[in-house]
Amino acid sequence: MPHRSMTVSGVEVTPLCDAVGSMGASIRRPPAEMFVGSGLRDEPWVLHFHCYLLRDGAGRLTLVDTGIGAADSPASSWAPVPGTLAGELAAAGVAPAEIGTVILTHLHSDHASGAVADGRPAFENARYVLQQAELDAARDLMLDEVVSKIKPQLHVVEGDAEVARGVHVHFAPGHTPGHQIARVGELAVTGDLVLHPVQLDDPAIRYVYDDDQEAAARTRAEVLAELRAERAIIATAHFSEPFLRL
Protein backbone atom coordinates (compact mmCIF):
# COMPACT_ATOMS: atom_id res chain seq x y z
CA MET A 1 0.00 0.00 0.00
CA PRO A 2 1.17 3.57 -0.64
CA HIS A 3 2.59 5.61 2.23
CA ARG A 4 0.36 8.24 3.80
CA SER A 5 -0.07 11.26 1.56
CA MET A 6 0.26 14.94 2.42
CA THR A 7 -1.28 18.01 0.81
CA VAL A 8 1.00 20.88 -0.17
CA SER A 9 -0.27 24.06 -1.85
CA GLY A 10 -3.49 22.29 -2.78
CA VAL A 11 -1.69 19.28 -4.31
CA GLU A 12 -2.00 15.83 -2.72
CA VAL A 13 1.39 14.09 -2.76
CA THR A 14 1.38 10.30 -2.33
CA PRO A 15 4.62 8.31 -2.02
CA LEU A 16 4.52 5.02 -3.93
CA CYS A 17 6.98 2.34 -2.80
CA ASP A 18 8.06 0.53 -5.94
CA ALA A 19 10.55 -1.77 -4.18
CA VAL A 20 12.78 -2.30 -1.15
CA GLY A 21 16.09 -4.11 -1.29
CA SER A 22 19.86 -4.03 -1.57
CA MET A 23 21.86 -3.44 -4.72
CA GLY A 24 22.69 -6.57 -6.68
CA ALA A 25 26.17 -8.04 -6.73
CA SER A 26 27.02 -6.45 -10.08
CA ILE A 27 27.37 -2.97 -8.53
CA ARG A 28 27.19 -3.53 -4.76
CA ARG A 29 30.00 -2.10 -2.65
CA PRO A 30 30.32 -1.52 1.09
CA PRO A 31 28.60 1.77 2.02
CA ALA A 32 31.93 3.25 3.15
CA GLU A 33 33.18 2.85 -0.42
CA MET A 34 30.00 4.16 -2.05
CA PHE A 35 29.85 7.29 0.13
CA VAL A 36 33.41 8.55 0.19
CA GLY A 37 34.48 9.94 3.55
CA SER A 38 31.18 9.11 5.23
CA GLY A 39 32.49 6.82 7.96
CA LEU A 40 29.58 4.45 7.33
CA ARG A 41 29.99 0.89 8.55
CA ASP A 42 30.13 -1.90 6.01
CA GLU A 43 26.57 -3.08 6.59
CA PRO A 44 24.24 -3.69 3.65
CA TRP A 45 22.59 -0.54 2.37
CA VAL A 46 18.88 -1.24 1.97
CA LEU A 47 17.30 1.09 -0.55
CA HIS A 48 13.67 2.13 -0.78
CA PHE A 49 12.63 2.95 -4.33
CA HIS A 50 10.01 5.70 -4.14
CA CYS A 51 7.96 7.32 -6.87
CA TYR A 52 5.49 10.14 -6.17
CA LEU A 53 1.91 10.71 -7.33
CA LEU A 54 0.74 14.33 -7.42
CA ARG A 55 -2.99 15.08 -7.63
CA ASP A 56 -4.07 18.71 -7.93
CA GLY A 57 -7.39 20.20 -6.89
CA ALA A 58 -8.90 19.56 -10.32
CA GLY A 59 -7.89 15.90 -10.25
CA ARG A 60 -5.01 16.24 -12.72
CA LEU A 61 -2.32 13.64 -12.08
CA THR A 62 1.47 13.89 -12.29
CA LEU A 63 3.87 11.03 -11.56
CA VAL A 64 7.47 11.72 -10.54
CA ASP A 65 9.70 8.82 -11.60
CA THR A 66 8.59 5.38 -12.69
CA GLY A 67 10.74 2.96 -10.71
CA ILE A 68 12.64 -0.20 -11.58
CA GLY A 69 10.21 -1.72 -14.04
CA ALA A 70 9.51 -5.32 -14.99
CA ALA A 71 11.57 -8.45 -14.36
CA ASP A 72 13.41 -7.94 -17.67
CA SER A 73 13.86 -4.18 -17.39
CA PRO A 74 17.19 -2.33 -17.71
CA ALA A 75 17.36 -2.37 -13.88
CA SER A 76 17.18 -6.17 -13.67
CA SER A 77 20.96 -6.62 -13.43
CA TRP A 78 21.10 -4.96 -10.01
CA ALA A 79 17.71 -3.88 -8.60
CA PRO A 80 15.02 -5.99 -6.85
CA VAL A 81 12.77 -6.32 -9.90
CA PRO A 82 9.93 -6.46 -10.67
CA GLY A 83 8.74 -3.17 -9.25
CA THR A 84 5.26 -2.80 -7.80
CA LEU A 85 4.40 0.66 -9.14
CA ALA A 86 1.30 -0.53 -11.00
CA GLY A 87 -0.06 -2.09 -7.84
CA GLU A 88 0.76 1.00 -5.80
CA LEU A 89 -1.10 3.17 -8.30
CA ALA A 90 -4.07 0.81 -8.23
CA ALA A 91 -4.11 0.97 -4.43
CA ALA A 92 -4.23 4.76 -4.76
CA GLY A 93 -7.20 4.43 -7.11
CA VAL A 94 -5.34 5.46 -10.25
CA ALA A 95 -5.08 3.74 -13.64
CA PRO A 96 -1.97 4.39 -15.79
CA ALA A 97 -4.07 5.98 -18.53
CA GLU A 98 -5.17 8.69 -16.08
CA ILE A 99 -1.65 10.07 -15.62
CA GLY A 100 -1.25 13.28 -17.62
CA THR A 101 2.39 14.13 -16.85
CA VAL A 102 5.38 11.94 -15.96
CA ILE A 103 8.49 13.71 -14.67
CA LEU A 104 11.66 11.66 -15.02
CA THR A 105 14.23 13.10 -12.63
CA HIS A 106 16.91 11.31 -14.66
CA LEU A 107 17.47 8.24 -16.80
CA HIS A 108 19.07 5.84 -14.35
CA SER A 109 17.34 2.50 -14.59
CA ASP A 110 15.82 2.58 -11.09
CA HIS A 111 14.03 5.85 -11.87
CA ALA A 112 12.95 5.44 -15.48
CA SER A 113 12.60 1.74 -16.36
CA GLY A 114 8.93 1.72 -15.41
CA ALA A 115 8.23 4.33 -18.08
CA VAL A 116 7.81 1.44 -20.51
CA ALA A 117 5.71 -1.73 -20.24
CA ASP A 118 5.62 -4.48 -22.86
CA GLY A 119 7.62 -2.33 -25.25
CA ARG A 120 5.19 0.61 -25.13
CA PRO A 121 4.81 3.72 -22.99
CA ALA A 122 3.34 2.56 -19.68
CA PHE A 123 1.46 5.85 -19.37
CA GLU A 124 -0.21 6.15 -22.73
CA ASN A 125 -1.75 9.59 -22.25
CA ALA A 126 1.14 11.27 -20.47
CA ARG A 127 3.82 13.73 -21.49
CA TYR A 128 7.20 12.48 -20.28
CA VAL A 129 9.20 15.46 -18.99
CA LEU A 130 12.98 15.20 -19.38
CA GLN A 131 15.82 17.70 -19.43
CA GLN A 132 17.51 18.25 -22.79
CA ALA A 133 20.91 17.56 -21.21
CA GLU A 134 19.66 14.19 -19.98
CA LEU A 135 18.29 13.28 -23.39
CA ASP A 136 21.58 14.27 -25.02
CA ALA A 137 23.50 11.98 -22.65
CA ALA A 138 21.20 8.95 -23.06
CA ARG A 139 23.05 5.79 -24.01
CA ASP A 140 22.80 2.02 -24.36
CA LEU A 141 19.90 0.19 -22.69
CA MET A 142 18.10 3.27 -21.43
CA LEU A 143 18.25 4.87 -24.88
CA ASP A 144 17.16 1.71 -26.70
CA GLU A 145 14.62 0.31 -24.26
CA VAL A 146 13.15 3.44 -22.69
CA VAL A 147 13.83 6.69 -24.55
CA SER A 148 13.15 5.29 -28.01
CA LYS A 149 9.80 3.88 -26.82
CA ILE A 150 8.54 7.09 -25.22
CA LYS A 151 10.00 9.49 -27.80
CA PRO A 152 6.64 10.50 -29.34
CA GLN A 153 5.46 11.57 -25.88
CA LEU A 154 8.63 13.33 -24.71
CA HIS A 155 8.30 16.88 -23.43
CA VAL A 156 11.87 18.17 -23.35
CA VAL A 157 12.77 21.18 -21.21
CA GLU A 158 15.96 23.14 -20.65
CA GLY A 159 16.45 24.36 -17.11
CA ASP A 160 13.59 25.36 -14.83
CA ALA A 161 10.01 25.08 -16.10
CA GLU A 162 6.41 24.73 -14.98
CA VAL A 163 5.30 21.37 -16.40
CA ALA A 164 1.86 21.04 -14.82
CA ARG A 165 -0.28 23.49 -12.89
CA GLY A 166 1.67 24.29 -9.72
CA VAL A 167 4.37 21.72 -10.51
CA HIS A 168 7.83 22.93 -11.52
CA VAL A 169 11.07 21.18 -12.44
CA HIS A 170 14.47 22.61 -11.54
CA PHE A 171 17.74 21.68 -13.21
CA ALA A 172 20.06 20.04 -10.64
CA PRO A 173 22.94 18.42 -12.55
CA GLY A 174 25.81 16.32 -11.28
CA HIS A 175 24.31 12.95 -10.43
CA THR A 176 23.61 12.84 -14.16
CA PRO A 177 24.10 15.60 -16.75
CA GLY A 178 20.39 16.43 -16.85
CA HIS A 179 19.24 15.51 -13.36
CA GLN A 180 16.22 17.54 -12.22
CA ILE A 181 14.10 17.85 -9.10
CA ALA A 182 10.38 18.65 -8.91
CA ARG A 183 8.82 21.35 -6.73
CA VAL A 184 5.27 21.76 -5.43
CA GLY A 185 5.01 24.67 -3.02
CA GLU A 186 7.28 23.96 -0.04
CA LEU A 187 7.95 20.37 -1.11
CA ALA A 188 10.83 19.18 -3.29
CA VAL A 189 10.91 15.72 -4.87
CA THR A 190 14.66 15.32 -4.93
CA GLY A 191 15.39 12.31 -7.16
CA ASP A 192 19.02 11.39 -6.51
CA LEU A 193 20.13 14.81 -5.30
CA VAL A 194 20.55 13.07 -1.92
CA LEU A 195 21.10 9.31 -1.81
CA HIS A 196 21.72 8.67 1.89
CA PRO A 197 20.94 10.60 5.09
CA VAL A 198 24.67 11.16 5.73
CA GLN A 199 24.62 13.61 2.81
CA LEU A 200 22.12 15.80 4.65
CA ASP A 201 24.65 16.23 7.46
CA ASP A 202 27.51 16.76 5.01
CA PRO A 203 26.55 17.50 1.37
CA ALA A 204 30.21 17.22 0.41
CA ILE A 205 30.14 13.44 0.93
CA ARG A 206 30.42 12.01 -2.55
CA TYR A 207 28.56 9.09 -4.05
CA VAL A 208 30.61 6.78 -6.22
CA TYR A 209 27.91 6.46 -8.89
CA ASP A 210 27.43 10.19 -9.45
CA ASP A 211 28.40 10.94 -13.05
CA ASP A 212 30.28 14.07 -11.94
CA GLN A 213 31.01 13.83 -8.22
CA GLU A 214 32.31 17.39 -7.91
CA ALA A 215 29.31 18.90 -9.68
CA ALA A 216 26.90 16.69 -7.75
CA ALA A 217 28.38 17.78 -4.41
CA ARG A 218 28.22 21.42 -5.43
CA THR A 219 24.60 21.13 -6.61
CA ARG A 220 23.63 19.19 -3.48
CA ALA A 221 25.11 21.84 -1.20
CA GLU A 222 23.48 24.72 -3.08
CA VAL A 223 20.03 23.16 -3.35
CA LEU A 224 19.95 21.90 0.24
CA ALA A 225 20.98 25.33 1.50
CA GLU A 226 18.10 26.90 -0.42
CA LEU A 227 15.64 24.28 0.84
CA ARG A 228 16.83 24.64 4.45
CA ALA A 229 16.38 28.41 4.24
CA GLU A 230 12.74 27.73 3.31
CA ARG A 231 12.35 24.98 5.93
CA ALA A 232 11.12 22.96 2.99
CA ILE A 233 10.00 19.34 2.92
CA ILE A 234 11.99 16.90 0.82
CA ALA A 235 10.48 13.79 -0.75
CA THR A 236 13.37 11.39 -1.29
CA ALA A 237 13.86 8.48 -3.63
CA HIS A 238 15.80 6.06 -1.43
CA PHE A 239 15.31 6.89 2.26
CA SER A 240 13.12 4.57 4.32
CA GLU A 241 10.76 7.45 5.17
CA PRO A 242 9.74 9.39 2.08
CA PHE A 243 9.12 12.82 3.65
CA LEU A 244 11.53 14.87 5.72
CA ARG A 245 11.30 18.53 6.76
CA LEU A 246 14.63 20.30 6.70
Secondary structure as the mmCIF struct_conf table of DSSP 4:
data_model
#
loop_
_struct_conf.conf_type_id
_struct_conf.id
_struct_conf.beg_label_comp_id
_struct_conf.beg_label_asym_id
_struct_conf.beg_label_seq_id
_struct_conf.end_label_comp_id
_struct_conf.end_label_asym_id
_struct_conf.end_label_seq_id
HELX_LH_PP_P HELX_LH_PP_P1 PRO A 2 SER A 5
STRN STRN1 MET A 6 VAL A 8
TURN_TY1_P TURN_TY1_P1 SER A 9 GLY A 10
STRN STRN2 VAL A 11 SER A 22
HELX_LH_PP_P HELX_LH_PP_P2 MET A 23 GLY A 24
TURN_TY1_P TURN_TY1_P2 ALA A 25 ILE A 27
HELX_RH_AL_P HELX_RH_AL_P1 PRO A 31 MET A 34
STRN STRN3 PHE A 35 VAL A 36
TURN_TY1_P TURN_TY1_P3 GLY A 37 GLY A 37
BEND BEND1 ASP A 42 GLU A 43
STRN STRN4 VAL A 46 ARG A 55
TURN_TY1_P TURN_TY1_P4 GLY A 57 ALA A 58
STRN STRN5 LEU A 61 VAL A 64
STRN STRN6 GLY A 67 GLY A 67
BEND BEND2 ILE A 68 ILE A 68
BEND BEND3 ALA A 70 ALA A 70
TURN_TY1_P TURN_TY1_P5 ALA A 71 ASP A 72
BEND BEND4 SER A 73 SER A 73
HELX_RH_3T_P HELX_RH_3T_P1 PRO A 74 SER A 77
TURN_TY1_P TURN_TY1_P6 TRP A 78 TRP A 78
BEND BEND5 ALA A 79 ALA A 79
HELX_LH_PP_P HELX_LH_PP_P3 VAL A 81 VAL A 81
BEND BEND6 PRO A 82 PRO A 82
HELX_LH_PP_P HELX_LH_PP_P4 GLY A 83 GLY A 83
HELX_RH_AL_P HELX_RH_AL_P2 LEU A 85 ALA A 91
TURN_TY1_P TURN_TY1_P7 ALA A 92 GLY A 93
HELX_RH_3T_P HELX_RH_3T_P2 PRO A 96 GLU A 98
STRN STRN7 THR A 101 ILE A 103
BEND BEND7 THR A 105 THR A 105
HELX_RH_AL_P HELX_RH_AL_P3 SER A 109 ALA A 112
HELX_RH_3T_P HELX_RH_3T_P3 SER A 113 ALA A 115
STRN STRN8 VAL A 116 ALA A 117
TURN_TY1_P TURN_TY1_P8 ASP A 118 GLY A 119
STRN STRN9 ARG A 120 PRO A 121
BEND BEND8 ALA A 122 PHE A 123
TURN_TY1_P TURN_TY1_P9 GLU A 124 ASN A 125
STRN STRN10 ARG A 127 GLN A 131
HELX_RH_AL_P HELX_RH_AL_P4 GLN A 132 ALA A 137
HELX_RH_AL_P HELX_RH_AL_P5 ASP A 140 MET A 142
HELX_RH_PI_P HELX_RH_PI_P1 LEU A 143 VAL A 147
HELX_RH_AL_P HELX_RH_AL_P6 SER A 148 ILE A 150
HELX_RH_3T_P HELX_RH_3T_P4 LYS A 151 GLN A 153
STRN STRN11 LEU A 154 VAL A 157
BEND BEND9 GLY A 159 ASP A 160
STRN STRN12 ALA A 161 ALA A 164
TURN_TY1_P TURN_TY1_P10 ARG A 165 GLY A 166
STRN STRN13 VAL A 167 PHE A 171
BEND BEND10 GLY A 174 THR A 176
TURN_TY1_P TURN_TY1_P11 PRO A 177 GLY A 178
STRN STRN14 GLN A 180 VAL A 184
TURN_TY1_P TURN_TY1_P12 GLY A 185 GLU A 186
STRN STRN15 LEU A 187 VAL A 189
TURN_TY1_P TURN_TY1_P13 GLY A 191 ASP A 192
BEND BEND11 LEU A 193 LEU A 193
BEND BEND12 HIS A 196 HIS A 196
TURN_TY1_P TURN_TY1_P14 PRO A 197 PRO A 197
HELX_RH_AL_P HELX_RH_AL_P7 VAL A 198 ASP A 201
TURN_TY1_P TURN_TY1_P15 PRO A 203 ALA A 204
STRN STRN16 ARG A 206 TYR A 207
TURN_TY1_P TURN_TY1_P16 VAL A 208 TYR A 209
BEND BEND13 ASP A 211 ASP A 212
HELX_RH_AL_P HELX_RH_AL_P8 GLN A 213 GLU A 230
TURN_TY1_P TURN_TY1_P17 ARG A 231 ARG A 231
STRN STRN17 ILE A 233 ALA A 235
BEND BEND14 ALA A 237 PRO A 242
STRN STRN18 PHE A 243 ARG A 245
#
